[in-house]
């Protein structure tokens, strides 16, 4: 059976519909994984490692989140104030779990990310992974490390800018948690769009420009990845879906002319 090209069709101009199209990338990625045996095998391996990593992260945050919140806001005595304190604790735990999952899990699964993305591009057509070359590998490694550090810096910077909201009693902590979640969603979209662009050796400035121009598209995609983290069992596949979806996002933007042709003719390892 012949399937249509998985490359999404985006408008070359940003608009409100970008949010819905970004969310739709989750379904596209999921569908492509399940109908491509090689992607399915790699995704299953990622899922097993992710499940163990998320479990360890969950336990650690469950143990230490109360102490972290207590450092910012001492647990009050009145029952109604305690109810709000525990609500903020739950929100804080959720945000930290998402942030931790998207920093720790990708580091653990780093060796599998490029093969997943390469297989995805092969399914999109007009792409053949180049043969391994040592020089290209080290050039890609340097680019990948630089991009990864830059992306983590912007994630932490955004959360740090919002952190003073916690100085406002009750409302400030809730606002920090909600706005922190939105910032994390946008960062997630940029994180997984940047991965294929890094392999193509785009400068990080190009990634930032795409984020500025198509931020609603990235926000919609990032929101889909964020929500996927909270679906039991399926959340073990969140990273493969995010990698495949980010690669489809890149190819769609490339086809729409929102991303210039890559500076390299092939992909390299990070």
N, C-alpha and C positions, 0 to 999 in steps of 0.2 A: 504494500500500500504506500502510495506517495503522499507525503505530508507537505503542506505549504511551508515556505520559508519561515523559520522562527523569528526572523528579524522584525521587530515592531516598526510600524509606520507612524512617525511623529511629524507634526507640523514643524516647519522651519522657523516658526515664531512662537514664543512662549504665550501661554494662556491658561485660564482656570482649569481647562480640561486636562492639563498636564498632571494634576494630582491623581485623577482617576486612572490615567494611562500608566502613571508610576505604580499605583497599586496593582494594576493588571499584570505587571511584569512578574509578580509572584506566581500567578497562575501559569504564565508562559514558561517560566523556569521549571516549575513543578512538572508540567506536561512534557517538556523536552527531556527532563531527567528520566521519567518513567518510560519513555518510548525509545531511549537510546541505551542499549545494554552497557556500553563502556562507561557512560556517565553514571548509570545506576550502580555499577560495581564500585566505582570510586566514591560515590555518595554514601554507599552503605558502610564503607571503611571509615569515612569521615564521621558518620553518625555514631558509630561505636565509640570512637575516641571522644567525640563531643559529649556524649552521654556521661562518660566518666568524669570529664573535666567540669561540666556543668554541675554534676552532683557534688564534687569537692568544693566548688565555688559557692554553691547554695549553703552547704553546711558551715563554711567559714563565715559567710555574711550573716547567717542566722545567729551565730554565736556572738559576733562582734558589732553588729549594727546598733543594738541598744547602747553600747558604750560610746559609739560614735555620735549618736543623737544626744546622749547624756552630756557629752562634751560641749555641744552647741546649745542645748536647752535641758536644764535639769528637770527630771520628772517631777511634776507638781503633785501636791497633796489632794486637792479637791477632785472628786470622782469625774466631774464634767471636764475638767482640765486634763485629767489623765486619759479620758476618751479621745480627746484631740491629739494628745501626745502619741498615743498608740496608732492613731490614723496617720500621723506624720511619719512614725516609725515604719509602717508598712510601705508608704510611698517612697521613703528613703531606701528601703531594702530593694524595692523593685527597680529604682533607677540605678543603684549600685550593681545589681545583678546584671542588668542590660549592659552597662558600661564595662563591667568586668568580663562578661561573656564575649564582648566584641573587641577586647584587648587580649585576653588570655587565650581564648580558643583559637583565633587566627594565628597566634604565635606557635601554638602546639601543632596546628595543621598546615603550617607554612609550606612544607615540601609538596603538599597535594594541591595547593591552590592554583598554581600555574597549569598543571596538567588538566584540571577541571575546566579552566578558562580556555585552554587551547582546544580541547575537545568540543566545547561549546561553539567556538569560532569555526571549527571545521564543519559543524552542522549548519552554520549560517551560510556557508559557501564562500567562494572566492578567497580561500585561505588554506595554506599548507604550512604546518609548523616547520621552521627551518631546522637543519641538522645542528647538533650541538657543536659549538665552538667555544673554546676556553676564553678567548678574549671577549666575546659577546656575553658570556656568562658573568664575568667579573664586572663588565660595564653595566650589565643589568642589575647585578647585585648591589653595586654602589648606588644606582638610581633608586632601587627598591628600598634600601635602608634609609636614604635621604627622604623619600616620599613618606615612608612609614612614620619616621620621627616627626615630620611636619604635620601629618594628619593627627597623630596623638597630641601634639602640641596644641593644635586648634581645638580639639575636643576638650582638653583640660582648661585651656584659656577661656572658652565659652562658659564652662561650668564655674570657673573662678570669678569671672565677671558677674555672674548671677549670685554667687555665694553671699555677698553682703545682704541680700534679701532676708537671710536667716536672722538678722538683727532685729527685724520687725516681728514682734511676738505673734505666734500662731499663724497669722495670714502670710507672713513672709516666708515661713518654712514651706507652706503649701504652694505658694507662688514659685519658690525656687525649684521645688520638685516637678511641678507641671511644666515650667519653662525649660527646666533641665531635660525633661523627656522630649520636648519638641526639638531642642537643640541636638539631642542625641539622634533623633530620627533623621534630621537633615544631615548630620555627620555620617550616619550609616549609609545614606544614599551616596554621599561623596566618597566614602571609604571604598565601597565596592565598585563604583565607577572608576575610581583612580587605579584599581588593581590592573585591569587590562591596559589602561593608558600608560601605566608604569612599564609594563612589558613591552609596549610599543615605543618606549623611551621618550614620551612626551615630557616636556619640562613641567614642574609642579605648578608654575604660573598658568599653564594652559588648563590644568584641572580646576584651579580656582576660578578662572574665567568662565568655564562651563557651568560651575556651581552658581556663579552670580547670574548668568543669563537664563539657566533652566532650573532654578532652585525649587520651583513647585514640582517639577517632574522628579527631582531627587528627593524632595520631602515625601511625596506620595510613595515612592519606592522604599525609602527608609522607614516609613510608617508601617508598610507591609511586613518588612523584616522584623521590626520591633514587636508587632502583634504576634507574628509567628513564634516568637520566643516564649509566649505564654500558652501555647497549645501543647498540652502534654503529649509525649511521644514524638509528635511531629517536630517539636523544638530541637530534637537531636539532629534534624536535617536543615536547621536554619542556615548554617554556613554554606553548604553546597548550593542551596537555593539562592542565597545572597550572591555567591560567586557567579553562578550561571546567569542570574538576573542582572547583575552588574555588567556582565559581558554583553548581554542582549541590549542593555541600555546604551552601552558604548556604540555597538554596531548600529542601533537605531539612530542615535545622534549623528554618527558618521554619515549614514545614508541621507539624513535630513540636511546635512551641511552645517550643523551646529558645532561640529568638531572638524578641524582641518585634517587632511591626510596625515598619517603617521610619519614622523621623521625617519623611521626605520622601515625596511621592507618586510621584516618578519618579527617574530616574537623572540624574546630572550628570557632566560630564567632570572628570577630576582636575585 
